[in-house]
């Protein structure tokens, strides 16, 4: 069974667990979590193991009720709590990576259709509010991208991948003569792929640089917001319409692309050799890339900033360390570090997302104080250090530091096939 199917099974299992717990009150579940956490420190190993298993079986609803791990937490409780939290966090991340489904039927306005799809999936779409017209649909648990492409084809609209809105798809008018989205799109989970351009180059002075470049566009459901994508060139197979395999240039390398804020798509440029003029099409392009999907955002809070030094807090697969706060001329410099058990390349090739994490202070009255700037202090494979600057005219007394970050990064394998790509 492949990883994606395993993910589906896990999500179905935990969904069933959460549904079962819905019949119980929040207070009952809270009491049960507290009882089981105490049992993690039982003298009997069998009781400790049973408590850990029961916490996982309570499902994701128990996640917010788990206590933080502190220096006073017993070693074995710390280990078991960490496993429980990571299991539940992973389940959330994997469920996010499952495609949204749309059920909608009848003739309705474009606005009604898109609003209904947003309510069902959580995928926000803008840019259609002033557009009129009707669409006719018949969706029964239809994957989101297939449903959206059909609606956009009827409305003669397209997506502006550089629309500039975070966690949203921005619609725009479709250029005349452009092929329909349902004909050109390929769907895999929460992703939509499309062959955008195929460019050929023949250098008459230096034939060794002859070749083609296929631009592959990858779009995702806006509720997902991946950190980045990694395409190993060795995991791409290309065959032309004569049955000849085309070698991908530099097939030991990889293509890395980060998902920038305000963009809803990424392009990969796949290098290919020139083919015989007898070939008219790429009959099959088959591949698999890895998407880095962030898990649930966790909040870390630190107090006693004036005296605290190197205080760690852990959640699932991440550790946030408050290192120190010191005055730097007219400002205060706060140094912290973010470390993952397994950063999945998210801090190596795609670390820009870290600097978009929320990092702020609250004063003694609870007022939010934003940082006025920051700089990286170190960058390693699984760890990043950052120094934030704050303007504190009344000093740091009574302030708390709040940092928010995904608790883990999921590596999601995404398989795809494109067929009948016309050669230039």
SEROLUM-279735 format. One record per residue (C-alpha): residue in three letters; x negated, z negated, y. Coordinates in steps of 0.2 Angstrom, whole numbers, plus 5000, padded with zeros to 4 digits. Layout:
// SEROLUM-279735
AlaXZY
...
//
This chain:
// SEROLUM-279735
Unk500050005000
Unk499250055017
Unk499049935031
Unk500550005041
Unk501749975027
Unk501049795024
Unk501349765043
Unk503149825040
Unk503349705026
Unk502649565035
Unk503849595050
Unk505349605039
Unk504849445030
Unk504649345046
Unk506149425054
Unk507149355040
Unk506349185042
Unk506749175060
Unk508549235057
Unk508749095044
Unk508148965057
Unk509349025070
Unk510648925061
Unk509748765066
Unk509648695084
Unk508048705094
Unk507948515094
Unk508048515074
Unk506648645074
Unk505548545086
Unk505748385076
Unk505348485060
Unk503748555068
Unk503148385074
Unk503448315057
Unk502448455048
Unk501048445061
Unk500848255057
Unk500948305038
Unk499448415041
Unk498448255042
Unk499148175026
Unk497948095013
Unk498648205000
Unk497948385000
Unk499548454992
Unk500548385006
Unk499348465019
Unk499448635011
Unk501348615009
Unk501448575028
Unk500448725033
Unk501548845022
Unk503148765029
Unk502548795047
Unk502248975044
Unk503948995035
Unk504748925051
Unk504249095059
Unk503849145076
Unk505049015084
Unk503848875079
Unk502448955089
Unk502848875106
Unk503148705098
Unk501348695090
Unk500248565099
Unk498648625108
Unk497048595099
Unk495948475108
Unk494248385105
Unk495248245097
Unk496148345085
Unk495548305067
Unk494448445060
Unk495548495045
Unk497148485056
Unk496248595069
Unk495848725055
Unk497548725048
Unk498448735065
Unk497248875069
Unk497748975054
Unk499648945057
Unk499549005075
Unk498449155070
Unk499649205056
Unk501149195068
Unk500249275083
Unk499749425071
Unk501549445065
Unk502149455083
Unk500749585087
Unk501249685072
Unk503049685076
Unk502649745093
Unk501849895085
Unk503349955075
Unk504350095083
Unk505950055093
Unk507550125086
Unk509050195096
Unk510850205091
Unk511850305104
Unk513250435102
Unk514350545114
Unk514250635130
Unk513750535145
Unk512750545161
Unk510850545161
Unk510850375169
Unk511950305156
Unk510950365142
Unk509250305149
Unk509950135153
Unk510650115136
Unk509050165128
Unk508050035139
Unk509249895135
Unk509049935116
Unk507149955116
Unk506449865131
Unk505550025136
Unk505750045155
Unk505950225162
Unk506050265181
Unk506150425192
Unk507950475186
Unk509050375197
Unk509450515209
Unk509650645196
Unk511350705190
Unk511950795174
Unk512550745157
Unk511850735140
Unk512550745123
Unk511750635110
Unk512050575092
Unk510650445088
Unk510850325073
Unk509250215072
Unk508250365079
Unk506450325083
Unk506250305102
Unk505150455106
Unk506250575096
Unk507750515105
Unk506950515122
Unk506250695120
Unk507950755115
Unk508650675131
Unk507250745142
Unk507450925135
Unk509350925139
Unk508950855157
Unk507450975159
Unk506350835163
Unk504550785159
Unk503450625160
Unk502150595174
Unk500750515164
Unk499950465180
Unk501550395188
Unk500650235194
Unk501950115187
Unk501349985175
Unk502349965158
Unk503550105163
Unk503750295160
Unk503950395176
Unk505050555175
Unk504750715184
Unk505450885185
Unk504851005171
Unk503851165176
Unk504751325173
Unk504351395156
Unk503651245148
Unk503951225129
Unk505251085124
Unk504550915120
Unk505450905103
Unk504551065098
Unk502851005104
Unk502850815100
Unk502250735085
Unk502750555081
Unk501850405073
Unk502550235075
Unk502550185094
Unk501450335098
Unk501850515103
Unk500550655101
Unk500450825108
Unk499150965108
Unk498951005126
Unk497551135128
Unk496351235117
Unk494951305127
Unk493651425120
Unk491851445126
Unk490651585121
Unk488951575130
Unk488151745129
Unk486351675133
Unk486451525121
Unk487551545106
Unk487151365100
Unk488351295113
Unk489751405108
Unk491351315103
Unk493151255107
Unk493851095113
Unk495651035109
Unk496450915121
Unk497550795112
Unk498750695122
Unk499350515116
Unk500750425124
Unk501450255119
Unk503050165121
Unk502850075138
Unk503249905131
Unk501749905120
Unk500349935133
Unk498749955121
Unk497049905127
Unk496250065121
Unk496150195107
Unk494650235096
Unk494550405087
Unk493150425074
Unk492750605073
Unk492450585054
Unk494250545052
Unk494850715058
Unk495150865047
Unk495551035054
Unk496051195044
Unk496351365051
Unk497751485045
Unk496551575032
Unk496251405024
Unk494551385031
Unk493951205036
Unk493251185053
Unk491951055056
Unk492150935070
Unk490550935081
Unk489650765080
Unk490750695067
Unk489750535065
Unk490250485083
Unk491850415090
Unk492950455105
Unk493450295115
Unk494750295128
Unk495450145138
Unk497250135144
Unk497150115163
Unk498350025173
Unk499750135179
Unk499450265166
Unk500550295151
Unk499450425141
Unk497650455135
Unk496850615131
Unk495550645118
Unk494450805118
Unk494050855100
Unk492550975099
Unk492751115087
Unk491651275082
Unk492251445087
Unk493251525073
Unk493351705067
Unk494351825077
Unk495351845061
Unk496051675062
Unk497651655073
Unk498051475072
Unk497451305067
Unk498651275052
Unk498351085051
Unk497450955061
Unk497550785052
Unk496750625058
Unk496850445061
Unk496350335076
Unk496350155079
Unk497450075093
Unk496949905100
Unk498549815103
Unk498649645112
Unk499549505105
Unk500649385114
Unk500049315130
Unk499549135129
Unk499349015144
Unk497848895146
Unk497848755158
Unk496348645164
Unk496448485175
Unk495148375183
Unk494148525189
Unk492948425200
Unk492148335186
Unk492648445170
Unk491248535162
Unk491248655147
Unk493048615141
Unk493648725127
Unk495448765122
Unk495848875107
Unk497348975102
Unk497449085087
Unk495849195088
Unk495349165106
Unk494449025115
Unk494448995134
Unk493148885141
Unk493248805158
Unk491348795162
Unk491348715180
Unk491948725198
Unk490648715212
Unk490748745231
Unk489948905236
Unk489748905256
Unk491548905262
Unk492348955245
Unk492348875228
Unk491648965213
Unk492548935196
Unk491648995180
Unk492549025164
Unk492249115148
Unk493449205136
Unk492849225117
Unk493749305103
Unk493449275084
Unk493649465082
Unk493749565098
Unk493949725088
Unk492849815101
Unk494049765115
Unk492649675124
Unk491349805121
Unk492149975125
Unk493749925134
Unk493349765143
Unk494249815159
Unk495849745154
Unk495049565154
Unk494949575173
Unk496749605174
Unk497149445166
Unk498049315177
Unk496849175183
Unk497449055197
Unk497548875203
Unk498948765206
Unk498848625219
Unk499448455218
Unk501148515223
Unk501248655210
Unk500948785223
Unk500048945216
Unk498348985223
Unk497749155219
Unk495849195217
Unk495049295232
Unk493849385221
Unk492849385205
Unk491349445196
Unk490749455178
Unk489349335174
Unk489049395156
Unk489649525144
Unk489449515125
Unk490249595110
Unk491549455108
Unk491349355124
Unk491549385143
Unk491049265157
Unk491949275174
Unk491649185190
Unk493249175201
Unk493249125220
Unk494549015228
Unk494848965246
Unk495248775245
Unk495248705263
Unk495848535256
Unk494648535241
Unk494948545222
Unk495748375220
Unk497448385210
Unk497148565207
Unk497348645189
Unk496648805183
Unk497848925174
Unk497249075164
Unk498349195154
Unk497649305140
Unk498249385124
Unk497849275110
Unk497149405098
Unk496849595098
Unk497649695083
Unk496849845076
Unk498249965072
Unk497850125062
Unk498850275067
Unk498950425056
Unk499550595063
Unk499650775058
Unk499850925070
Unk500251105063
Unk500251285069
Unk499151265085
Unk498951445092
Unk497051495095
Unk496551565111
//
